[in-house]
Amino acid sequence: MLTRFDVGTVITMNDAGDIFRPGTVVYDETGIQYVGPPEGCRHHADQTVAIPEGIALPGLLNGHNHAAMSLMRGMADDSALFEWLSQHVWPLESRLTANDIYIGTLLAAAEMIHSGTVGFADMYFAMDAAAQAVKEAGLRAWLARGLVGSQDPDGQKLEEGVAFCQAWEGQAEGRIHTMLGPHAPYTCPPEYLARVARAAQDEGVGIHIHLSESQGEVDQIIASYGKSPIQLAYDTGIFASRTLIAHGVFISQEDLPWLKGLQGGVIACPVSNAKLGNGIMPYHLLADAGVAVGLGTDGAASTNSLDMFLEMKMMAWVQKLRGQRPDAFRARDALWAATRGTAAVLGHNGGLLAPGRPSDLIVLDGGQAHVTPEWDVLANVVYSATGADVRYVVVAGRMILQEGVITTFDEQAVLKLARERQANLAKR
Ligand SMILES: [Zn+2]
């Protein structure tokens, strides 16, 4: 079925930076059929949605998440990292059921859909339940079973991770992709990372791993192994497969040789890095070296919000701070990271509006006070808009948010279940 959106502005994020005003997008389940000025469109659509003040843009791609951790949003906030993990997060995680993961992932999906995210990369456990939630929500996802090598002496969890890839790759009409998820070099010894690297090669899947997130991690890995987390990952063979490096805050000039020719890239999580007091990732060092940089939120337990509009603002702010100049990172760079950048890290052909690309788009309400007037639409979208302005979300040609209402599942029922699960988890 051909659907046509006639909107005030279309931001394509194509290489030429085309913006059409007014603009038209026509798509079906197979892909985008037309993007351009309304008068140039020769397609006869089955349905037309006209939003004169709407701003259409590619759906945002959240490159790093632990979706089910939404159930822990705001838990023991502002405590020191190790205390937070050892006294709060880990004990609670040991009690989470597959049903909790399912509800937590649907809760995250509701928040992501409302704030314009069309796809996300996730690392957690009980991933069959997470994948089922993704399937029902209508999102895209790149899912990995998180692996803690120090808790996996016989490799059973790695086998589970591989079995998950075999069961779910390409499922949900091709919306679900799978990866292997070794948590980090401080939880996975080098021999374990090497086993994961071989398994990824055998399965032909990518790897999702936290690397160089904190100064403490870098110091510990250098003290233990005499090399940086990036070099350690390289030496264990991780980078032989497409690798999604989450955080990368402490990647240095000396790490660049190990990243040369890397398939994949680094996902910046600026809100998480600020809230945990870690630091600012070296965007220009990586971008100048040709490393793809995308954007992600991290889990809502550390970030509190899965709103990629907040993440875009924070990325721009911290990179301006790091560069000590306002043009060090611009609105367009932020939107690029949240669309094309994450797509490049994942090896996904979306992240832009162009014929033949996936039918993934969002439409914001551009008629509100906080985005009026319009001197520069990119500035309005990145610096003034919030996720709450998103009115329509289309994924794979299916309208999963329509006039601000989720069409794929009963959102209120999920919120009720999430409150009940939280009350239950808080009791013990
Ligand atoms: Zn994370």
Residues whose N, C-alpha, C, O or C-beta is under 5 A from the ligand:
A	BS01	ZN	D298
